Amino acid sequence: MDRISDIVLTLAATGGLSAAAHWDAAATESVLLAYKEFIDTEVAPGNGPADRAGCRIVDGRVRVPSPLPQTYKSYVDLGWHLLPLPVSIGGIGAPSPICCAGAELLAGANHAFQMLVGLVPGAIGVIERFGTQAQQDALIPELTAGTTLATMCLTEADAGSDLGAIRTSGTRNEAGEWTLSGEKIFISGGDQDLSDAIVHLVLARTGAPAEGVKGLSLFACHAQRSDGSRNSIEVVRIEEKLGLHASPTCQLRFAGADAQLLGQPGDGLKAMFVMMNHARLDVAMQGVAHAAQAHALASAYADQRRQGGRVIARHGDVARMLAEMDALTLGARAMGYRAAALLEDADLAAFLTPVCKAFCTDTASRVADLGIQVLGGYGYLPEYGMEQIWRDARVTRLYEGTNGVLAMTLVRRLLGGASETAFLEEIDQALSLSSSTQAHTGLAQLRADWMAAAAAVRAIPEPGMVAAPLMALTGLLYFGACWVRLEAAQISGEQAERMARLGQFVRDALLPDAAALRIRCQAPRRTENEDG
């Protein structure tokens, strides 16, 4: 089936459509079809050439490859950058699940381009919540107009996952003006020539090093001063990466750069996580985008390639791989859209966001790897584009919190309390929607496996060794619940047959992984009991 039909079906099944806000199935399909036409004609054709050309530094400034600057001009001229922005500031105001669908389409066509433009909604959210009225009046219109793009500057050479080790400092003079000094690394879009201006959201230390994360504050720092001169920010280098060659990942040096404090001193981490949570769901959708693109390529290839007198799509092992790719993509998409539909529930969103980010990005690598296998030797060559999908998808498991760090967040902060309760209520609601005894039994068994694993992990003093398997099991449980929703959707014809076939494949081939993951989670506790 075509991508837009799958997207609209999934939005409907997961509560992502909003008729009250004039975003019913017909309106949503119309907008997404128009967006996809723009993406297919203006964005996708530049993906391969831009990846091969890469970025470069000329006279201290980053130059992104052609045709990205023209693509961005068309993107803004046609108003597509307004899709996720609130109506109150001149945006289109699409609901969050539909914004996720838009991000999926854009990232699937050109991940590097989507990365360059994708932080604007999160930046606006931070400025609206923490900025003064004067800061909002100055910063938000330029972001809404598309003349300015945003970055997020957290990481330093000795401060990756441990943000408490940040050394970049914010200093205030007697006039109350702030400047920033220090270096940041791995800054996506740290410099570029798409937009007229760039505003960096920078996490910097205003308190003593001993204060750790409590001494961090968030700053808005323009790459260009109001008089038109360059701010004191140097692009030290562009990183050479495995993938995403058209997205400049920069090392930046702030040398007394003029900046504005957002919020109060010490509010930095709280402010940054407003943007981080948006970014993590965005990365989850990048994972879905790569999975969908890989499945589409593999399916088209397998329907044409002949071996032994028949197309390879009918060979048993290839059919198995295609079914796995399709089922994982549909389920991961449903997870992302459902999480976006539930963002107003703070406790549940806190639980689902890292789970979606981890599962959907792991799925991207898994599906891209299967795609290479379906294409065989051709999958290993750049000709079909599968190897670029594999390369570009890999980073999604690293940035915006590595999947291992998010697993540690799950076992140390999210188990027990309101977030876990909200998660289990979400699973139980899906159970109540089960369209068949098989679907209900499969999800109920998966829930029981998760409960047993979570109980074992909670009893381990240092659960780091089992954080990853519990995260995988948690993702699988949410995946299973979302598949129950897909099967329960009111659809007919070919789509109904496909959902029934893939739903059975999920229960037969994917959900049984839960038992092994449960055993892995229980192993340390069991060993401890045996030693005792």
Buried (B, 14 or more C-beta within 10 A) or exposed (E): EEBBEBBBBBBBBBBBBBEEEEBBEEBBBEBBEEBBEBBEEBBBBBBBEBBEBBBEBEEEEBBBBEBBBEBBBBBBEEEBBBBBBBEEBBBBBBBBBBBBBBBBBBBBBBBBBBBBBBBBBBBBBBBBBBBEEEBBEBBBEBBBBBEBBBBBBBBBEEBBEEBBBBBBBBBEEEEEEBBBBBBBBBBBBBBBBBBEEBBBBBBBBBBEEEEBBEBBBBBBBBBBEEEEEEBBBBBBBBBEBEBBBBBBBBBBBBEEBBBBBBBEBBBBBBBBBBBBBBBBBBBBBBBBBBBBBBBBBBBEBBEEBEEEEEBBBEBEEBEEBBBBBBBBBBBBBBBBBBBBBBBEBEBBBBBBBBBBBBBBBBBBBBBBBBBBBBBBEBBBEEEBBBBBBBBBBBBBBBBBBBBBBBBBBBBEEBBEEBBBEBBBEBBEEBBEBBBBEBBBEBBBBBBEBBBBBBEBBBEBEEBEEBBBBBBBBBBBBBBBBBBBBBBBBEBEEEBEEBBBEBBBBBBEEBBBBBEEBBBBBBBBBEEEEEEE
